[in-house]
Amino acid sequence: MSVLDYPACTACGKHDDASTPETTTKMLVCSRCQSNANRLVHYCSRSCQVSHYKVHKPICGVDLTSPTRATIAPTLHARPDAPFQPPQSLLFHLAALTTLPPTAWPAATSPPSFLFFPTGHPSSSSSSSSKEGTAPDFIPIVLPEPARNLFNCLQLVAFETGNPISVNLMYSILLDEVAALGGAEPRLVEQLSQEYRLDGSPSDDDKDEDKEEGEPKRRPTLRSVIDDESEPSVEQLFEAIGGQKNTRILVDWQVYESERKRTANAVARQKEQHENRQSKGMRRGGARKGRR
């Protein structure tokens, strides 16, 4: 039996693994989802269920059998009247992303959703763009379908409005993908901060205000948004994902994340058990040698 055969807590990812009785958890289920939508939403404890309710409330008991799928336009153009004016770094990124040939995709069947620039945007400055024949230094990031669908929704909202919650969720999706690069997290924060102007700069809607009335309103920094432990309201979450119509896409990603965390925890436990067995074997071998 695979670890995916056991239910996972929707809030924390803890799972009910019958193969390890000492860690078995009696799972609770949302009664409204079970009775009204014929859907099992698992929780490992009452506290997890209560803490997750703000996120779960919009789809509690709602039939989600007809999901919608959001797509991002092949090319995005900044509108002069848009509430958020994307900087050149973001426009360069999207232009490079949408013109990347299939031969440059890491996966033959899936286009990348994001280009990670470990050393900055080489063509976003005049000094860099003047270097003829220099290829951009980027790493294409291909996301699994549940993550890709949600990322598309978030990216479209972030491009049009610069919504900090949208960018924070984009960061959460990308973090595991760039973790294997080693030391990439600070650079990921820097890139997203630059592209979506989450750097403490004055907000676009404050540019025309009289500067004598006080300090201009400033956009938050992405790091402060990431470090903020408060949960967004349901309304803020809907706004960040592009509206209630995209709820199913969010739920699909949450389920995917729960399964991924559960699998990772199971692999980590198996590795730890294997290392413990090896360590015990080495100690027994050393003890036998000492008695000779």
PyMOL commands that set and color helices and strands:
alter all, ss='L'
color gray80, all
select helices_A, chain A and resi 3-5+21-23+31-36+46-51+53-59+88-98+102-104+126-129+145-161+164-179+185-195+204-206+211-213+222-227+234-241+244-291
alter helices_A, ss='H'
color red, helices_A
select strands_A, chain A and resi 28-29+42-43+114-116+139-141
alter strands_A, ss='S'
color yellow, strands_A
deselect
rebuild
show_as cartoon
